[in-house]
Amino acid sequence: MSIETFLIEIESRKKKDLARLSKELDEKGTTIQNQRDTQLKEIQERFANEAKLKSERELARIIESARLQAKKILFDAINANLESAFDVIKQETKNYVKSPEYKKTLETMVNTSKKKLGQNIIVHCHEEDRTVLKDMGVTIGSTIQTLGGIIAENKDGKKELDLTFEELLRTHEDEVKGFLTERTS
């Protein structure tokens, strides 16, 4: 073989090797490009899903916060309405104490106290009721600060019955609130 043939063959091999290497390089480049595109798409999808989840959670948190705030506003309004109603009840009670029916209420309270505590009771009341209760033949005890009503106790002081309007209102507060809430709804 001559040198020229040998050089041509080397040149031919070189071209083939370069073509093969160029083809391999193109294939690897395409593979790398496809892998990069796939990974980029996966990353974008993952971040889009995470962003969607975070935004949904934030939206749910905002909605729940708004619901709680609305409930608080409603609760505050109901309480303000109830307090106003209780103020009206107290004012009406003050007016009732000045009426003739109040004397009958005191008699009923005394009779109830005698039934529960015995005939010999001591009655504590506010100053304005002392004369009415003395006329009923009841032993009068100390003066108390109340809108109206009495506190009765048996002679030995072991049993007590609180029939003051404040105590009656307090013990029936849930019923009154239920009634008022129904009326305002």
Residue pairs with C-beta under 8 A, 6 or more apart in sequence:
78 181
78 184
81 180
81 184
82 177
82 180
82 181
85 180
86 169
86 176
89 169
89 176
90 147
93 147
93 148
93 165
94 147
94 148
96 102
96 148
97 128
97 147
97 148
102 148
103 132
105 148
105 149
106 129
106 132
106 133
106 136
106 149
106 150
107 136
109 149
109 150
109 152
109 163
110 121
110 123
110 133
110 136
110 138
110 150
110 152
112 161
112 163
113 121
113 123
113 150
113 152
113 161
113 163
114 121
116 159
116 161
117 152
117 153
117 154
117 159
117 161
118 154
118 155
120 139
120 154
120 155
121 138
121 139
121 152
121 153
121 154
121 155
122 139
122 140
122 141
122 152
122 153
122 154
122 155
122 157
123 133
123 138
123 139
123 140
123 141
123 150
123 151
123 152
124 140
124 141
124 142
124 143
124 144
124 150
124 151
124 152
124 153
125 133
125 140
125 143
125 144
125 146
125 149
125 150
125 151
126 143
126 144
126 145
126 146
126 148
127 143
129 148
129 150
130 140
130 143
133 140
133 150
134 140
141 153
144 151
144 164
146 164
146 165
146 166
147 164
147 165
147 166
148 164
148 165
149 163
149 164
149 165
149 166
149 167
149 168
150 163
150 164
151 160
151 161
151 162
151 163
151 164
152 160
152 161
152 163
153 159
153 160
153 161
169 176
